[in-house]
Amino acid sequence: MNSSSADAPESGPFEHEAIDRDAAPQYVLPLVVRMERDAPPSRTDALETAARAVLTLLSDERATAEDGEWTALVRDWQDARIRKVVRRARGAEWRRAEALPGITVTGTTAEVRVFPPVPLDGWPKDLARLQVGGTELDDPEAPAPADPRWPVLWMSPEVAMSAGKAMAQAGHGAQLAWWELSDDERDSWRKAGFPLAVRTPAAAAWPRLVAAGLPVVRDAGFTEIAPGSCTVVADHPALRG
């Protein structure tokens, strides 16, 4: 079974607590992208939709209310290593995935369904059977320049990633930005529909972005890329110096 994952840095929303993130029970956030054979999504739209899906779950009342249906799962997931796994589905597979508790987020060409966290070794069978390996996505045209008024998730020009891996990384970049925002800033972003762009900067600009004091995703190296690789810089206007 092939999968793509993103792992969190050592700090997070619960960094004030003395937590051994490796000893804590491990959870994963599943995302499923719809990949119909005759109508695959564009790569950039899939990455952006995955990022918005993560934000949508993090802001959902089922994950934020004190007695929310998903609150304990999200808390336990964030207490441990922040893993995300992206798999693909089409046809009956997608319909079975849609029948499970979760949220479907739609982009221009992409549909991504995000599910509440599950134990690392306790996936629902209709999700566990899905795969990512062997499928790649492309952009028919180069994406337009990002609007600087909205957040931009800058993908590393130095690290090659599959579409699934890049979707997980984009989702993690959005989550790091979310953690850094105030309640009012989060509320404004949510009410606007979580506008954002995923773009790849020029190679010369990447070191400056990494050093700019913005949230940076450093991958744990479980899949595809070397441990510690900087993969995403989360450039939210509220966090710019």
C-alpha positions in Angstrom: 0.0 0.0 0.0 1.5 3.3 -1.1 0.8 6.5 0.9 2.1 10.0 1.3 2.5 11.7 4.7 3.6 14.9 6.4 4.9 15.0 9.9 4.9 18.0 12.2 7.8 19.8 13.8 8.4 19.5 17.5 6.2 22.4 18.5 2.5 22.9 18.0 -0.6 24.2 19.8 0.1 22.1 22.9 3.8 22.9 23.2 3.2 24.3 26.7 2.4 20.8 27.9 5.2 18.3 28.7 4.4 15.9 25.9 6.6 13.1 24.6 5.3 13.2 21.0 6.8 9.9 20.1 5.5 8.0 23.1 1.9 9.4 22.7 -0.5 7.2 20.8 0.0 7.9 17.1 -2.9 9.1 14.8 -3.1 10.2 11.2 -5.3 12.6 9.4 -6.7 10.8 6.2 -7.4 12.8 3.1 -8.8 11.3 -0.1 -8.6 13.0 -3.5 -11.1 12.1 -6.2 -9.3 10.8 -9.2 -11.7 9.8 -12.0 -9.9 8.2 -14.8 -11.2 10.6 -17.5 -11.2 13.8 -15.3 -8.2 14.0 -13.0 -7.8 17.3 -11.1 -5.0 19.7 -11.9 -2.0 19.5 -9.5 -2.1 23.0 -8.1 -5.9 22.9 -7.5 -5.5 19.5 -5.8 -2.8 21.0 -3.5 -4.9 24.1 -2.7 -8.0 22.0 -2.1 -6.2 19.7 0.3 -4.9 22.7 2.3 -8.4 24.2 2.5 -9.8 20.8 3.6 -7.3 20.6 6.5 -8.3 24.1 7.6 -12.0 23.3 7.2 -11.7 20.3 9.6 -9.6 22.3 12.1 -12.3 25.0 12.3 -15.3 22.7 12.3 -17.4 22.7 15.5 -17.1 18.9 15.7 -13.4 19.4 16.1 -13.4 22.6 18.3 -16.3 22.4 20.6 -15.5 21.1 24.1 -17.8 18.2 23.6 -17.4 18.0 19.9 -17.7 14.6 18.1 -14.1 14.9 16.8 -12.5 17.1 19.5 -10.7 14.4 21.4 -9.4 12.8 18.2 -8.0 16.0 16.9 -6.4 16.8 20.3 -4.8 13.4 20.5 -3.6 13.7 16.9 -2.0 17.0 17.6 -0.4 15.8 20.8 1.6 13.2 18.9 3.3 13.4 15.5 1.1 15.4 13.1 0.8 12.9 10.3 -1.4 13.3 7.2 -1.9 10.6 4.5 -3.4 11.3 1.1 -5.0 8.5 -1.0 -7.0 8.5 -4.2 -10.4 7.1 -5.1 -12.7 7.0 -8.0 -16.1 5.6 -8.8 -17.5 3.2 -6.2 -14.4 3.8 -4.0 -15.1 7.5 -3.8 -18.8 6.8 -3.0 -17.8 4.5 -0.2 -15.4 7.2 1.1 -18.1 9.8 1.0 -20.3 7.6 3.1 -17.8 7.8 6.0 -17.9 10.7 8.5 -15.8 13.6 7.0 -16.0 16.8 5.0 -15.7 17.2 1.2 -14.0 20.3 -0.1 -14.3 21.3 -3.7 -11.9 23.3 -5.8 -12.0 24.3 -9.5 -11.2 20.8 -10.7 -10.5 18.9 -7.4 -12.5 17.2 -4.8 -10.8 16.3 -1.5 -12.5 14.6 1.5 -10.9 15.0 4.9 -11.7 12.7 7.8 -11.3 12.9 11.5 -8.0 11.4 12.7 -7.7 7.7 13.0 -5.1 5.5 14.8 -2.0 4.9 12.7 -2.9 1.2 12.6 -6.7 1.6 12.7 -7.9 2.8 9.4 -11.5 2.1 8.3 -11.2 -0.6 5.7 -12.8 1.5 2.9 -10.0 4.0 3.3 -7.2 1.5 4.1 -7.6 -0.2 0.7 -7.1 3.1 -1.3 -3.7 3.9 -2.8 -1.8 6.9 -4.1 1.2 5.3 -5.8 1.2 5.2 -9.6 -0.8 8.4 -10.1 0.6 11.8 -10.9 -1.0 15.2 -11.5 0.0 18.0 -13.8 -1.1 21.6 -14.4 -2.4 22.1 -18.0 -1.3 25.7 -17.7 1.1 27.5 -15.4 -0.8 28.9 -12.4 -1.4 32.6 -12.3 0.8 34.7 -10.0 -0.5 34.5 -6.4 -2.5 37.4 -5.0 -0.4 38.8 -2.1 -3.5 39.8 -0.2 -4.1 36.2 0.6 -1.9 33.4 2.1 0.6 31.7 -0.1 2.0 28.2 0.6 5.4 28.3 -1.1 6.5 24.8 -2.1 10.2 24.0 -2.2 11.8 24.2 -5.6 14.5 21.9 -4.4 12.5 18.9 -3.3 10.7 16.7 -5.8 7.4 15.2 -4.5 4.6 13.1 -5.8 1.2 14.7 -5.9 0.0 12.9 -2.8 3.1 13.9 -0.8 2.8 17.5 -2.0 -0.9 17.6 -1.0 0.0 16.4 2.5 2.8 19.0 2.8 0.5 21.8 1.6 -2.1 20.8 4.2 0.6 20.9 6.9 1.8 24.3 5.8 -1.8 25.6 6.1 -2.0 24.0 9.6 1.2 25.7 10.8 -0.1 29.1 9.7 -3.5 28.4 11.4 -1.6 27.7 14.7 0.2 31.0 14.5 -2.9 33.2 14.0 -5.0 34.9 16.6 -8.7 33.9 17.1 -9.8 37.0 15.1 -7.4 36.3 12.3 -8.6 32.7 12.1 -12.2 33.8 12.1 -11.6 36.3 9.2 -9.9 33.6 7.2 -12.6 31.1 7.8 -15.4 33.5 6.9 -13.6 34.4 3.7 -13.7 30.7 2.7 -10.0 30.0 3.4 -8.6 31.7 0.2 -5.0 30.6 -0.4 -2.6 29.8 -3.2 0.1 27.1 -3.6 3.0 28.2 -5.7 6.7 27.3 -6.2 9.1 30.3 -6.0 12.2 30.8 -8.0 15.1 28.9 -6.7 16.9 32.1 -5.7 14.0 33.2 -3.6 13.6 30.0 -1.6 16.4 30.6 1.0 15.0 34.0 1.8 11.5 32.6 2.4 12.9 29.9 4.7 14.8 32.5 6.7 11.9 35.0 6.8 10.5 33.9 10.2 7.4 32.4 8.7 6.1 28.9 9.6 8.2 26.2 7.8 7.4 22.6 7.3 10.3 20.3 7.9 9.5 16.7 6.9 10.3 13.8 9.2 11.4 11.7 6.3 8.9 8.8 6.6 8.2 8.8 2.9 9.9 10.0 -0.3 12.3 12.7 1.0 15.1 13.1 3.4 14.4 13.8 7.1 14.5 17.5 7.9 13.8 18.7 4.4 12.1 22.1 4.2 9.2 21.6 2.0 6.7 24.5 2.5 6.8 28.0 3.8 3.4 29.3 5.0 3.2 32.9 4.0 0.1 34.4 5.6 -0.3 38.2 5.4 -0.9 38.4 9.2 2.5 36.7 9.8 4.6 38.8 7.5 7.2 41.0 9.2 
